[in-house]
Amino acid sequence: MIDWLRDRTPAEIVLLIVGVFIVLAIGAALLTRTLVRHGVRPPFVVRRVNRFSEWVVDLVKRPITIAVLDEVADVIQIGHYTKNISAALVENHDELVSLVAEKVRADPSTRVVSRLAGYDAVVTQVSETTLRVLIEMLGDPRMDELVSDMLRNNLEQIKQAVHEREHEDVPPHPPPDPSPMTGRLRRKRPSGPVAPR
């Protein structure tokens, strides 16, 4: 056994220790779960391994999170997100124009106006123009730069908050304001049979 360890490089020994630790941590967690289910208090050694596992996770999670956010920020800088949206709009152009026209016709506030001559032509032309301007704006490199800057700045703020542990002292969020959309969803009743109370 000792000869086998002498033949290993320091990196292999560290990986072996980490592997043994991971196996012990998983084993301790499973044993704790089983013992707690049966109403038995876990042994001292198992509790120690669990605490040590939590300490290691707490020690490692912030640097890993910051490294991942750095990587995401680098990837965001080379992306062309608005061009992708523009390409999708071009690809679905006809469907979008008919969708807008359909929704405008179905809107109850346009019932009087919809009876005017040329109404359909006006709706179609406005939809076409709006879509064309939107596609051109999203295809412009300045818009791509704007979205990239917004995403990057948000990631930098998140990274700084994680680094300075600002998120740990935040009080719970208040409930959201009532929305007419969620109110309608709550009022809908299930279509199936209602279980007796």
Secondary structure, DSSP 8 states (H G I E B T S, - for coil): -HHHHHTS-HHHHHHHHHHHHHHHHHHHHHHHHHHHHTT----HHHHHHHHHHHHHHHHHHHHHHHHHHHHHHHHHHH--HHHHHHHHHHHTHHHHHHHHHHHHHH-GGGTTGGGSTTHHHHHHHHHHHHHHHHHHHHHSHHHHHHHHHHHHHHHHHHHHHHHTTGGGG----------HHHHHHHH---SS-----
